[in-house]
Amino acid sequence: MSQQSSESKPSQTWSQRFETALHPAIAQFNASIGFDIELIEYDLTGSQAHAKMLAKTGIISAEEGDQLVNGLEQIRQEYRQGQFQPGIDAEDVHFAVERRLTEILGDVGKKLHTARSRNDQVGTDTRLYLRAQIQEIRHQIRDFQGVLLGLAEQHVKTLIPGYTHLQRAQPISLAHHLLAYFEMTQRDWTRLGEIYQRVNVSPLGSGALAGTTFPIDRHYTAELLEFGGLYENSLDGVSDRDFAIEFLCAASLIMVHLSRLSEEVIFWASQEFSFVTLKDSCATGSSIMPQKKNPDVPELVRGKTGRVFGHLQGMLVLMKGLPLAYNKDLQEDKEALFDSVNTVKACLEAMTILFQEGLEFRTARLNEAVTEDFSNATDVADYLAAKGVPFREAYNLVGKVVRSCLAANKLLKDLTLAEWKELHPAFESDIYDAIAPAQVVAARNSFGGTGFEQINRAIASAKQRFQQG
Ligand code: ARG
């Protein structure tokens, strides 16, 4: 594309008010075409709706309306076939489309922008884009949840140490652990659905800021574009970016959840934990240490989380000092949004593949891990408490037992019945069953707990919610 020098005449995009063209560096600085081309399909769809409305209201003739709609469709085909590649001189996607339309249609093309501004246009495009992306992300969340649910069903009886403070606390079912992520992502899915309602509102027809002198029909364009409602106030319509911030909040929370799970996979895959084996299809080697197999996928997910948080923060700061209505600062919303959308989608896809086929839980190692520690200590205290010993007294007594076991390099299961009885006469031979890991897990049958009965209930409930929508 040819670059303008500062002496050349301005391009015809702006009014004749301008005598000289933009300085080339400023043109470059001002342009958004390098990234807002991402919006082109939505821009074309939005413009087609606008053209139909202009014809329906008699602002242009029916024939002109048809010509505009068809011309825009031709640009869509040209773009899809790689023939329409506007350069920097087009400034942004909106000007690029209008210019091409005028090349195709002549003067009729110049009628497209009647009763519209780029301000309501870009707001419309961004909402149409985000609306589609939200639906895609929600589908991806469902795919990931499907994999989590499948694994949970397989691993109801697989035990894994449960942690608090990253110290072994109580054994749990691996399914319980996986289902915790089902619940987090279920909130993500629901949250995106709620945000969708507020994204799906039409600003089209707000004009530059104050509406328009033409007898437009905003309800008609909103209906054509399948918006759920209309902005009530034109100033708000062109300058609101709450919908983008809300999306970035939701995107950040998705990333929080994926990042926490990633962190767990990273240590589960370490030699110290050895709870999972990474398959070759989802792990990478080191350029120098031949023995290494690195968890790059979860590490990248954890790392990319920072980008999305950064975009959220960036958008909040972008908005905080903006007076009404449109300000060019708002052009900065797009890269934040696009990069967040692309990052979330890439991370959801990678994590789905990782859990579907990239890692294997080492069930024998996991079941064994829960027998090598004192994570059944609470159950000894509960055992005594169930026999009428006040819980705090039982708790103190078990603390002493753990201390003496540690000194003798023994586990609780190694104590003889005589030793138990010496500690407290209430102990009977059923203490051994009570502290066996599977029983420790099974016994936590309170609603939402890790007991196997609860897990089966939780899986059924998750499946039911999974099938909705
Ligand atoms: N490229 C611009 C943006 O993304 C389009 C709107 C321009 N509006 C204006 N008044 N200069 O925000």
Residues whose N, C-alpha, C, O or C-beta is under 5 A from the ligand:
A	BS01	LIG	S32 D92 R118 N119 V122 L330 Q331
